[in-house]
């Protein structure tokens, strides 16, 4: 099976995405306009236990994810996920530029679990009950 990540554009078309380790530049972009909901330079998100990944369309950053491999629990803990401001439903008041970023980053967590010899299980603690139901 081949992992082929994608999101949807405003017209509902699939857009191919690359997911790669987050760079320092990716981290710094969260502090410039348009501001992301969270600064990824934050001490908590910089924890060395977390593997941080960036999803991009071309060279445009569209989502970030922080993951923790919990081998003792046989799961990947999805520590935090965030879509770029233009696609973040809590920041964007219009139609989002891309949809499916959250689903994409959860799928990447499942891939990390499998790649690390685990069972593909992930754990995500949503910030709100509404988000938890959305991701179910």
N, C-alpha and C positions, 0 to 999 in steps of 0.2 A: 504494500500500500504506500502511496506517495502523498505527502502532505503538500497541498497546493492552496495556500491561504488566499482569501479574497474578502472584500467588503462589497457593499452595493453603493452606487452613486445615486444622485437625486432622481435619475430617470429609472432606477431599478436595475441597471446593468451591473454585471459583475466586473470588479476591478481587481486585478492581481496585486498582491501585497508581498513584500519581503519582510521577514522577521529576523532580526540580527541582534547581537549583544548591544546594549545601549552604550553610546559614546558620551564623553564629557560634553561635547557640543549638544547632543540630544538633551542632556540634563539641563544645560544652561538655557536652552530654548524655552523651557517652561517658565522662565523668569522674564521673558521679553514679550512684547505685544504680538499677538493677542495673548494675554496671560492665561495660563492653564489654571485649573481649579486648585492644584497643589503644586508647590515648588518641589521638584524632584532632587533639589540640592539639600533638602531637609535631612537632618541627622538620622531620623528613623529610616527613611527610604535608602539611605547610603550604607546601611548595615551590611557588612561583608558576608553575612549568612545568605543574603538574597542575591539571586541571579536576576538581573534586570535586562529586559529586552524591549526593543523599539520596532514598531510596525511602520512600514513606509510604503507609499505609492511613489515610485521613482525615488527622488531624494527628499520628498515631502513627508515629514513626520506626522503620522495620523493617530498613533496610540502607543501607550507605554504599559508595561507590566512588570511587577516585581514578584518573584516566586521563591519559595523556600523548599528544598528537597528534604522531606522528613522520612528518612529511611527507616527509623524505628517505628513509624506509623504506616509505612508503605504507601504514602501519598505525597503529592505535591501540594503545598499550601500556597494558594494564590493570595499573596499579601495585599496587593493593591493593583487596580487597573484604572486607566484613565484614557479617554479619547481626547483628541485635540479640541480646542475651544469651538471651532466651527462645526464639529460633529458631536459635541458633548450635550446631551439633552438638558442638563441642568444649567448650561451656560448659553446655549444657542436658542434664541426665541423663534427662529424661523425654521425652515426645513433644513435638516442637517446635511452637510456636504457629503458625508459618508455614513452609512448605517451598518451595523453588524460588527463594529469594532470590539465590543465586549465579548460577543460570541467567539470572534476570532482569537482573542487573547485567552479565553478559557480553553479553546481547542488547543492553543499552543501549550498551555499547562498540562493538558492530557498527553500531548506529544512528549513533553519533558519527562513526565512520569514513565511513559513507555521506554523512552531513550535511556532512562536511568535504571532500567530493570525492574520497575515497579509495575503495578497492574493497570495503569491508566487512570487511576483514581485521583481526584483533586478535591480540595477543601477550599471553599470560598466563604468568607464572612462578609456578607453584604452590609453596607452602611445603613440601609433602611429596609424595612419589611417589604416595601414596594419593589426595591431592587432585587431582593431575594426572590420574590415571586416572579419577577421579570426573567431572571436567569435560570429559574427552574425549567 
